[in-house]
Amino acid sequence: MPALVGPVQIVSVGGGVVTFGDTFYVSPKSASKTAAGSGGFNTGNFINTNTGFSATNAIDPDLADQNIVANA
């Protein structure tokens, strides 16, 4: 049965799905890319990382890595 939804204001949605009315198929999509140097994602207590010289190439020559089109 179709649903009538009144005025709605959504300021922010982080990591969730918002649906109104009848929903047959929901396929949320997201893509991200992260670049970090050696020892960049270490977590814990008392980490000692000896890397000498570290350089991260953040140049990305291709135009699109993960295309997200429509909701199919």
C-alpha positions in Angstrom: 0.0 0.0 0.0 1.5 3.4 -0.9 2.5 5.7 1.9 2.0 9.4 2.1 4.9 11.1 3.8 4.8 14.7 4.9 7.6 17.3 5.0 10.9 15.8 6.2 14.2 17.5 6.9 17.3 15.2 7.2 20.3 17.2 8.2 22.9 14.4 8.3 22.9 10.6 7.8 26.2 8.9 8.6 26.5 5.2 7.8 22.8 4.5 7.7 19.8 4.0 5.4 16.7 6.1 5.5 13.6 4.8 3.8 10.0 6.1 3.6 7.0 4.3 2.5 7.0 1.0 0.6 10.6 -0.3 -0.1 11.2 -3.3 -2.2 14.9 -3.3 -2.6 17.5 -1.0 -0.9 21.0 -1.0 -2.1 23.1 1.7 -0.4 26.5 2.4 -2.0 29.7 4.2 -0.9 33.3 4.3 -2.0 36.4 5.7 -0.4 40.1 5.8 -1.0 42.9 6.3 1.6 46.6 6.8 1.2 49.0 6.6 4.1 52.7 6.1 4.4 54.6 3.3 6.2 53.5 3.0 9.8 50.5 5.3 9.2 47.8 3.0 10.5 49.6 1.5 13.5 47.4 1.4 16.6 48.3 0.3 20.1 50.5 1.3 23.0 54.2 1.9 22.7 54.7 1.5 19.0 58.2 2.0 17.6 58.3 2.2 13.8 61.7 2.7 12.1 61.1 3.4 8.5 64.0 5.6 7.5 62.6 7.5 4.5 58.9 7.2 3.6 57.0 8.8 0.7 53.4 8.1 -0.2 52.4 8.7 -3.8 48.9 10.2 -3.6 48.8 11.1 -7.3 45.9 9.2 -9.0 46.1 9.3 -12.8 42.9 7.5 -13.5 39.6 9.4 -13.5 37.4 7.0 -11.6 38.2 4.0 -9.4 34.8 2.8 -8.2 31.9 4.2 -10.2 28.7 4.5 -8.3 25.7 5.0 -10.6 22.0 5.1 -9.8 20.7 2.7 -7.2 20.8 -0.6 -9.1 
